[in-house]
Amino acid sequence: MATIKDVAARAGVALGTASRVLSGSSQTSADSRARVLAAAAELGYVAHGPARSLRRARTDVLGLLVSDIRNPFFSELAHAAEQEARRHGFTVLLANANEDAEQADAYLRTFAGQRVDGLLFSPQDNISPQLAATLASGMPLVFLNRTVEGVDAPLYGTDNAQGVQQVLSWLERRGHRDVAFIGGPETISTGAERRAAYVAGRAAHGISTDDRLLDAGDFLAGGAAEAMSRVIDRGVPFTAVFGANGQTTLGAVRALRERLGAEQAARIEIVSFDDLDWFEFASPPISAVRNDASAIGRLGVRGLIDLLAGREAVGQRIATTFIDRAVRGTG
C-alpha cells in the first residue's frame, strides 16, 4: 500500500508539502497541489485511518457544504441537518458553494483547516483537486442529494427516477404531447439523472421526442430563463414546461412571461421538480414534485455519525410526493 512518503517521492516534493496538500491545507502552491494529487491518484494512496486519528483530536464539529443556500430545498435540508447534529452533540459549520465548484473547493480547504470531524457535502461538479485531497486525507464524508461519479461515499438524496415518473404520468393524464424540458447541468448528478429519466420515459407516455424541446441551465433562475428563451426561439410549439428544479422553474416562468406576455404564458402548464411556497399562489398554480429535504438532512447526519463511530453507513433514496395543482378541465 502506498504511503505519504511514496506520494511525496512520486510528486518530487518534500514530505511536509505532501502532508499539507493531503490534509487540505491551502499553504501550498498550485503546482505542488497538482503534482501531489496526481501522484496520490496514480499510486492509489489512501490515508491510514487509525494513524490519522492519533494525530487529530475530535472536535465534535461537522462541516456542511450546500450547493446554494438561496434554494429553499437546501435551506430546509441545512436546518434539519443542524438540528439533528445538535441532538447528537455536534456543532455544524455551514458553508454555501453558490453553485460554484471553485467556491466549494475553497470551503473544503477551510473545513480541513478547522479540523472538522466529518463532512456533509452537496457537490457542484465532478471530482475536483480539493475534493480529491479531502478524500485522500481520510475525512469521513457523506453526499447530500448529489453525488460524484467514482467516489465511494454514501448518498442520502431524492429518488429522482420516481419523481420524474410522477411528472411524466401527470403530463400524460393532462393530455400534453409537446413538452419543453428545462434541465440542469449534466455535470451535477441530479441534473444528469432527471434528464436521463425524462428522455428515457417520455415516449412511453406519448410525449414528443423532439430534442429541440430540451435545453438546460445552471439550476439557477437566470440560466434557466436563458434556456427557456432558446427553446422559444427554435419555434417548436409546446403546451407544457417541466423545470428540473425550483429555481429552474422560476426562470422558465419569468422567460415565458417576458417573451410571450402574461396571457399567452398562462396557457402553458408548468410542472416542477421541487415545490416552492409560491407555486400554489401562481396563476395558474404550479404542480410539483415535493422532496423531503428534512429527511435527507437528518439521515445524512446519522450516516456521517455512523462513519465516525466506525460503523457502516448505507445511503438512501427518499421517496417523492407529487402535488397536483392543475386547474381541472384545462391542459
Summary of the structure (lengths in Angstrom):
residues: 331
radius of gyration: 22.1
end to end distance: 61.9
largest distance: 72.2
contacts: 1161
relative contact order: 0.12
helix: 49%
strand: 15%
